[in-house]
Amino acid sequence: MPDRIQQTFDSLREAGQPAFVAYVCAGDPDMPRSLEVTRALDRAGADIIELGVPFSDPLADGVVNQMAADRALRAGADLGKVLDLIREFRSGSATPIVLFTYLNPIYTYGFERFHADAAAAGADGVLVLDLPPHEEAANAELCDAHDLRHIRLIAPTTPGPRIAEIAATGEGFLYYVSREGVTGQRSELADGIAEQIAKVKATTDLPVVVGFGISTPEQSRAVAAMADGVVVGSAIVDVVAKNGAAPDLAERVFAFVKPLVEAAKSAK
């Protein structure tokens, strides 16, 4: 299976460009329109797409993403249907997909079965929010990833030795969380992002992307100038929330995301 994540970052590095990573909750507002939204992100220029797996207790998420998960679950979404969505998307695109999930849906589905089925469906990576790397290493069933890259999170409160430990087990890229707390839009960027990125990059050759609280083209450009990539999630999810009943939902998402991508690309 090709390593689409590495290929993407290699191509971007050669072009001197940062990555734009877009997040949405799979199945929001329903599975058919979620596929349309995912394709709109692709058309808008997202280099990597993060699909949230709907879960009933998403503790690391702010209210916007929590409500998205609730809408998806009420519409009948589950992990199997999320993998079906990826299969349909993959038939027309090679853009890397990372599953953004909690451990419970994987545990319920079955560890080995999840990794095998997700890779077969066309997913490229998985970011498990509540699974510490040392716990993963202690459980053999979590280690056979079937070509899924295990993406790691690093928080602004993570001490230096712990950053090095997490980075050593990371694959694909590292996701630096720019602020403490849960996901959500913010009017201002957190302080010290550049310094924290430098601290992380001193421990690894993996690309470092930055997310949490980024919602405007100006913020997208500012973060992209410092990092290997920028992640926008809650702001896009909010567009879905406000326009879920609109027949042109996908086009509205495209119109919102395109300037964010262009701003990021203009940063370097």
N, C-alpha and C positions, 0 to 999 in steps of 0.2 A: 504494500500500500504506500503511495507517495506521501511524503511528509509535507503536506500543503502549508502548514504553519511556517516551517523553516523556509520553504521555497518563497513564500510571501515576504518574509522579512529579508531574505537574501536579495530579492528583486527590489524591494524598497530601499535597502541599504545602497545598492548600486545606483539607484536613481536619486539618492540623497533625500529621501522623503520619509516622514514618520508614518506609522500605521494609524488608521482610524478604525476603532472597534466600536460596534454598535450593539447595544443590548435591548432585547424585548423579551417579554414573557411569552413562551410558546402557548398557543391556544387562546390568547386574548385578542379580540373578544370572543372568537370561536375558531375552530381549527381551519376552515376554509379561508377566512379572512386573515388569520395569522400567517398562512402561507403567502398570501398576497403581500402582507406587510414585510415579511422576510425577503421576498423578491424585490420589493421597493427599496429596502436597505441596500441590497446588492446593486441595483441600478443607480442608486445615489452615490455609489463609490466606496462603500464600507469594505475595508480590506479583510476584516474578520468579523463574524457575526456570533454574538453570544446569545444563546437561547436559554432562558430561564425555564427550569422544569417546575411546573406548578406544585406547590406544597402548602399544606394547611397551616403550618407554623413557621413561617419564614422570618426567624428572629433577627437576622442581620439586615433585613430590608426595611426601608421606611414605608410610610403609609401608601405612597403611590404604587410601589411594587407589590406591597401586600394586597392591595385591592385588585391589582392585575391578576395575581395568582388566584384570588377568590373568584373573579369573573371567569377565568379559564376553567377552574374546577367546576363551577356551576354550569358551564357550557359542556361539561363532559370530558375535559382533557385528562389524560393520564400519561404515564411515561411511554407506554406502547404507542399511543397516538402521536406523541412528540417524535418518536423515532420514525413513524410513518411520514410525518411532515418533512423530516430531514431527507428521507428517500425521494420524496417528490421534488424537493428543492434541488437535490444533488443531480437529478436528471438533466437540469439545465444550467448548472453553475459549478465551478470548482472553488468558489470562495470558501475558505476554512470556516468551520463551525465548531464552537466550544460550548459544551453543555454546562450551564451554571446551575448547580443543584445543591441540595442538602443530602445528608447520608441516608435519611429515612426512605426516600423513594427508591434509592439503589438497593438498600437492604431488603425492602419489600419485593422488589423485582428479582433480586438474586445477584450477588456481586459478579460472578463469572459470566452469567447470562447477560447482565447489563453491558459489560465491557465488550463481549463478543457481538451482541446485537447492535450496540451503538456504533462500533467500528464498521460493521457490515452495512449499516444504514447510510454511512457516509460522514459520521461525526469525526472530528480530528482531535479534540481534546476534551477534558473534563476538569471542572473546577468545583471541588466539593468544599463548601464553605465551612462546615463544622467537622472536618476530619483532619486533625493535626498530622503532619508527615510522620512523626514517630509512631503514632498509632497505626498508620497505614503499614509501616514497615514491620510492625509486630503481628500483622495478620496476613498470612500467606495468600488468602483468597483475594486480597486487595491489590496484590502486586502484579498479577498477570493482566496487563492493560490492553492486550489485543490491538496494539498500534494506537491507542488513545494516549495523547500526551497529557500528563498530569500537571496542570497549571497551579502555581502556588501564589498565595496572597501574602503580602508583607504590609504590616500596619505601621503608622508613624511612631507607635510606642514600642516597636520590636527592637530589642537591644542588639548591638553589633554581633556578638557571637551567635545569637539566634538567627539573625539575617543570613549569616554565612551557612548555617545548618540548613535553613529552608532552601536557600539558593542551590545548595549542593544536590538537593533532591528534585529540583524543578526541571521542567521540560517545556519546550515551546517558547514560552516567555514568562516573565514574572509580572504579577499584577500588584502594583503599589497602590494601596488605599491612601488617598491624600489627606484624609481627616479621620478623627475618631468618630464613633457612632455608627448610625445606619445609613443606607443609601438615601439619596434625595438631592434635589436641586438646592443650590446655594447662590446668594447674590455675589459673594466674593470667594476667590480661591483661598485655600489654606496657606498659611505662612510656611516658609522653609522647604517648599517642594524640591527646588533645585538641589539643596544641600542633602536632602534625604535620598534623592535619586543617585547622587554621586556616591553616597555611602553604600547603596545597594550595588551599584555598578562596579564598585571596588572589589566585590566578592564574586563576580560572575561575568561570563561572556554572553549570557542570555539577554535578549532585549527586555527592556523595562517599560511597561505601559502604565499609565496613571489614570485612575478613575475615582469616582465618588464626588458629587457636587459640581460637575461640569455640565453647563446647560446652554451656553451662548457661543456664537462664533468667536467672540473676543477671548473667552476663556479657553475654547478649543485651540485657538492659535497660540495663546500664551503657554499652555501646557505642552503642546506639540513641539514648541521651540526648546523645551527642556528635556523631553523624554524621547524614547523610541516609538511611542504611540500614545494616543489618548482614547479613553473610553467614555462614551456618553450612553447613559441608560435611562434614568428616571425621567429626564426631559422628553425622551422619545416615547416612553410608556405613557406619559401624561398626554401626549398628542393622541395616542390610541384611545385613552380613556375619554377624552373630550369629543372624539369624532367616531367612536365605535359604531354608531348607527348610520354614519354617512356612507352613501354608495361609493364615494371616491376616497374612502379612508386611506388606501394605499398611496394615492397621489398626494394626499395631505402629508403623510409621513415622508414621502420622497421630498416634497417641497421644504419640509422642516430640516431634514437631515443633510440635503445637498449643500447648503451654506456652511454647515458645521464641518463637513468634509473638506470643502474648498478652503476654509479658514485654516484647518490643520495643515493642509498641503502647502499653504503659502508661508508657513512658519520657517521653512528651511530652504 
